[in-house]
Amino acid sequence: MPVSDSYKTYVLEQLGRLRNDIRARSMFGGVGLYAGDRIFGLIDDDVVYLKVDDGNRGAFEAEGMGPFQPFGPGGEVMQYYELPDGVIDEPEALAPWVEGAVEVALRAKTRKKKPATEKGPRSPIKRKR
């Protein structure tokens, strides 16, 4: 779904009051929100969604917010939940939601590192066939 330029600008202004490393990148018809090189949120159809895991999902659910479903109800569920109504308008209220989502992004980046193999690098010596 499209994101209006005015809404994108407003969201970036609000986020910029909290952090100086926020940037946006267009993707798949929406907008990805980044803190440094880590995606922590997205905008789709002029709605902000923030990254969740077991550490912050409960706060969103307590406010009645649900997951981003890019293909509509019954489709794939992504680990981004809608920001509660009105939070984007109040920097003091917005700060813990954003920081929580950035922390999730940092944890997700760390978890994805693959452990080194025990075998080590392959030998340059050719095997007989």
N, C-alpha and C positions, 0 to 999 in steps of 0.2 A: 504494500500500500504506500502511496506517496506521503512524503513529509513536506509540509509547507516551509518555505524559506523563513518566514517570520517566526514560526514555532521553533525551528532549529536554532535560529539566532537567539531567541529568548532563553532556551534551555542552556545553550553555551554560555550566555551571559550569567545566568544563575549559577551554573557549575563553576565558572571562572571566579566567582566570589569566594569559592571554597578552596580551590586548588589552582595553581598556575601551570599545571602540566596537562590540562584537558584539551583534547582535540577530537574532531569528528571526521568520519570517513564514510562516504556513500558506499552502500553495499546492498545488493539484492533488492533495490527499491526502497530500502530504509536507510538508516544512519547508524553506524557503530560509534559508541562513545568510548574513548580511550583515556587512561591516565598513564602517561608515558607510553610504553609499548604494549600495555595490557588492556584488553577490552573488558570493560566493567558494566557496560549497559548498551542499550540501543533505543532508537526511536522508530516507531512504525505507526503510520496513520495518526500522527500527532499525539502519540502516547509514549511515555517514557517507561522503559523496563530496565530493571537492574539485576545483575548477576546474583544468583543465590546458591547456597549449599546448605548442609544441615546446620551450619552455624547461624544463619540469618533468615532462613526460610520461614520459621515460626513467626517472626515479626510481621512479615507480609501477610501470612495467613490469618494472623490475629486481627488484621485490618480488613480482612475479607478480599484480599487481592489474590489473583490467580496467575498462572503461568502464561507466557507468550506461546501462542499456537499459530505459527505462520500459515498453516493451511486450514485454519478455522477449527471450530469445535469438533472433537473426535479425531483430530489429526495429531501430528507429532507435537509433543510438549517439550519446550526448551527450558533450560535452567535460568530463565530470566523472568522475574515477576513484575507486574505493573506497580509503579510507584503510587502510593495512596493519593487520593484527590487533595489538591491544595498544597501538598508538601513542596512542590517545585517553586511555589511563590514565596516561601519563607526560608531564607538561608539557614537560620538556626535549626529549623526542623529538618531541613534537607541534609545537613552535614552528617548525622549518624547513618543515614540510609546510604549515602554515597560512600563514606569511608568503609562501611560494612561490605559493600559490593566490590570496592577496590581490594579489600583484604581477601575476599573470595577469589578474585582474579589472580592475586599473588599466590594463593595456595594452589589454585588449579595449575598454574604455570610450573610450580615446584613439583607437583605430583606427576606431571607428564614426562619428567625426565626419566629415561630408560636406564636401568642399571647396566654397568659394563659387563660384558660377557666374561666368563671365567676362562675361556679358551685363549683369549688374547688375539693379537693380530695373526693373520695367515702367514705361513712361512713362504718365502720366495722360492723355495726349492720345489721343483716339479716332481710330482709323484710318477712312478712307473705305471704304465697301463697295460 
